[in-house]
Amino acid sequence: MITFKDIRIQFGEFEAIKNLNLHIREGEFFTFLGPSGCGKTTILRSLVGFIRPTSGRIFLKDKDITDVPIEKRGIGIVFQNYALFPTMNVYENIAFGMRVKKYSKAEIDAQVREIARKVDLSDQQLAKKVSELSGGQQQRVAIARALVLKPSILALDEPLSNLDAKLRVQLRNELKDLQKKFGITTIYVTHDQEEALTLSDRIAVFNQGVLEQVGTPREIYNQSKTEFVCNFIGDINPIP
């Protein structure tokens, strides 16, 4: 589905990503995990098209998308702060991308209401301003806005990091249920080990621009390949 081949990303003298080779399967909930500044968001941004790799190629379903414009990649993105438009109501936020792409009024209405139902947003909530919604409802609006254009991939950049602990756990479960319902390939960025272990089909652990290990949550936790992964995933793991 997605292949990163020999990807290097450099900002001036600083090498943010060092020779990344990685394949993500269709329909996976795949997580980029690592501490702040390890390169995980940089990789996500290169997939979406905000950053062009210094060298290497990115493939989507065997098609080279390294130089394809953002809007033609078919990737929906949910940002850390959701990036919703505060002056628009929920309906207008979800419809925004379809209006930009010049869909008909009838088509926009049908699609917006259908996706709203799927993410459990009521007709009453569609008429509200986003500022009137809870954090969890705002997250659903952001996901609906990303999904209404029927992308082949959903990219989520630390979407739970601004929420309190109790709401994070609740929304974590909702996110996983939504991903199963849509069956969409999902790339998730987090520094939270518990979040990664709970949500993911597979995890890629990054450290200072290097991919340390790829595996299922069980493999990452029980069969850590490097000392960094072992220490980062669970303090209980090292044997002195």
N, C-alpha and C positions, 0 to 999 in steps of 0.2 A: 504493500500500500504506500508507505512513505520510506524512502531510503536517503540517508545522509551519507555521501561518499567523499571521503578524504577532506572533510570540511575544516578549514582554518578561518578564524575570524580575529582580525587584528585591529586595534585602535591605536594609531601611532606606534609607539614602541611596545605597547602592552598587548600580549597575545591572550585574548579572552577564551578562545576555543582552540585546542591543540589536536589536530588530525582526528576528527570524529568520524567513525564509521558505525552506523546504527540502522536497523530495519524495524519498522513498526507495522504490525499486521492489521488488516482491515477488521473493524468492529471492536478493537481492543480499547480498554481504558488504560492508557499508558501514562505513567507519571515520571516527570523529571524531578529528581529529589537532590537536595544538597544545601549546604549553608549559604548565607547571603554572599553574593559576589562570586559564586562558583561557576557561573556561565549558563545556568539553566534557562533564565529568561532570554538571554542572548540567542540561544538556540531556537527557542519558540518564535522569537521575533524574526529570525532568519527564515523559518518555515512560512510564516505569515507573509513575509515580504518587506518588513520594515527595515531589515538589515541585509545587505548583500555580502555573502561570504568573501573573504579575501582570496581564498582558493577552494576548489572542490565543487561538487554539484549536488543539488537536491532533486530527487525524483518523486513524483506522485503518480502511482499506477503506471510506472515505467516511462512516464513523460517527464522530460527535464523542465522543471519550473523555476530554475535558479534566476532567470531573467524575466519571468512572467510578472506583469503588474499585479499588485495586491488584489484588486477587484476581480481579476480573472482566475484566481487560484481556487475559488470554491471553498474557502475556509472561513468559518464563523468564529469570531473571537469575543470572549468576555474578559474585560479588564479587571484589575484589582479593585478599582473604585466604581466598577460597572459603567462609568462614562455615559450615564443616561442624561437626556436633555431636560433640565428642570422646568423649562417654560412650557413643555409639551405634556399632554396627558399620556397615560399608559398606552392607549390605542395608537396615538401619533408616534410614540417612541418605537413601538413594534413595527408600524407601517413604514418608518422612515426609509429603510433600505429599498423597499419595493417602489416607493415614490421616486427615489433617485433613479431607479432602473425603468421608470415609466410604465409600470404595470397599470392596467385599467382599474377604475374605481371599484367595480364589482369584484374583480379578482383580489384586490387588496383587502376588501372587507371580508371576503370568504376565507382567505388565508389567515388573516389576523385573528378572526374569531375561532378558527379551527386550532391554531397553535396555542391560543390562550386557554382553550378547553384542556388541551393536552398537558399544559403546565399548571393547571388548577388556578387560573385567574378568572374571576367571575365578570359578567357584563358590567356590574357596578364598579369593580376595580378598574376596568378598561377606561372608564370615564374620569377616574381620579388623577390628580397630579402625582407624579412619582414621589414628591416630598411627603405625601400623605400615607405612603406605604411603609410597612416594616422592612427591616433589612432583608428578611427572607423573601418577601414579596418582590422587592426591588431586584434581588438576584434572579428570580423567576422571569421578571420582565427582560432583564439583560440576556438571559438564555433564550427566551422566546424571540427576541429581536435578532439574535444570531441564527436561530434555527428556521425562521420564517422564509429565508432565502434558499432553504434546502441545501446547505453546504454538505460536502462529503466528509468534512473534518470539523470538529469543534475544539477550539483551543481556549484553555482556561488558565489565566495568569493569576495565581494566588487569590482566587475569588472569595475565600472565606477569611482572609487574614485580618479584615477590619471588624470582624464580628466578635461578640463575647463568646466564651467557651461553650456555654449551653446551646446557643444558637448554632454554633459551628458543628456540633455533633449532630443536631437535628438536620441541618442542611446537607451535611455530608451524606447522610442516608438518602435524602431526597435526590441529591445529585446522582448517586449510583442508580436509584430507581429510574430516574429520567433517562439516563444513558442506556439502561437495559431496554426501556420502552422504545426508544428511538433506534437503538442498535447502531448508533453513529460512532465512528472512530473518534476517540476523545484523547486529547493531549493535555495533561494537567501539570501545572508547575506549582511546587510547594517546598517549603523548608521544614515542614512538620512531618516527622517520621510516622507518627500514629495515623495521620491523615493518609499518607502514602500506603501504609500497610493495610489500612481498612478498605480503601477504594480500588486499588489497582489490580489489573490482571498481571501486568509486569511493570517493573520499576527500573529506571536508569539512574544510578547514583553518580553525581558529579562532584569533583573536588578540584578547585583551581584550574578550571578549563579542561580537565581530563575526565574521561568516562571511566570510572573505577570498576563498575560491575553492572550487568543487566540480568534481571531474573525475576521470577515470581516473588511475591512477598515472603513466602516460606523459604525460598532459596537465599534471598538477600539476608534474611534474619538468621537462618540456621547454618548456612554455608557461605559465610562472608568470604570473598576472595582476597580482600586486602585488609590490612590493619585499620585503615581509615574507615572502611565500610563497617567493620566490626564495632569500632568505637562509636561511630556516628549513629548506627541503627539501635544499639542497645548497650548501655554501660554494664549490663549484667553478663555480657557475652565473653569478654576476655578471660582466659585462664592464666593466672599469674605464674 
